[in-house]
Amino acid sequence: MGEIDIATLVSHLVIYMVVLLLAISAHEAGHAWMSYKFGDDTAYMLGRVTLNPVAHTDPIGTLLIPIVSFILGSVGGALGSIPLIGWGKPTPVNPRKWERYALANVMVSIAGIGANLIIAIVSFLILKSMLEFGVINAGNIDSGLLKPVLILFQYLIFLNVSLAIFNLLPFPPLDGSKVLSTFLPESFGPVFQMLEQYGFLILMFLIYVGVVGVIMRPVFIFVNYLLVTPWF
């Protein structure tokens, strides 16, 4: 691993995985809870209305790929260009049980995004408060307990914001495509069927060529600006 500090890499990876498990669990639990509120108890009966990561973890998408991507990203070089991606076990829903289908489809789809945004906003307010009142000085933390605390909240904010933005993209199987399909006429059905077949490949291509990064970068810059700019 060359110049990489193994201890630092492991500590950052542990924090990253804890945050990722929380983010994915909250996202999937949000879908399950909202579907239950609209009359579908499928996910509820399967124990998916919970923040327990065991209920939402996909061994490949939640553990293997994120861990490998994180390590390769830390290595840098050509391997470092591999994007950090991950997903949870899909939340099962039965739309036939929903009351007010169109509204339910939108609300269930955005519930996971909403859960991620809530975590990001709460984390932002906590970290901003610590920065404003001098509990943490982001520019002068070399060691001790405060450094992992800073890293934890940075991951909580930016990882949850990333998941929220990413899932808003209108490509199956992301949540944005389900919201969009609610408002488009039935004549667009064949287009969505094609996207369902090739949506994942399209997403991987957009990530690889940097389109997703271009979309997210202004949001990250704005959030970082809010964090470092004094409010008082």
Disulfide bonds with the S-S distance in Angstrom:
none
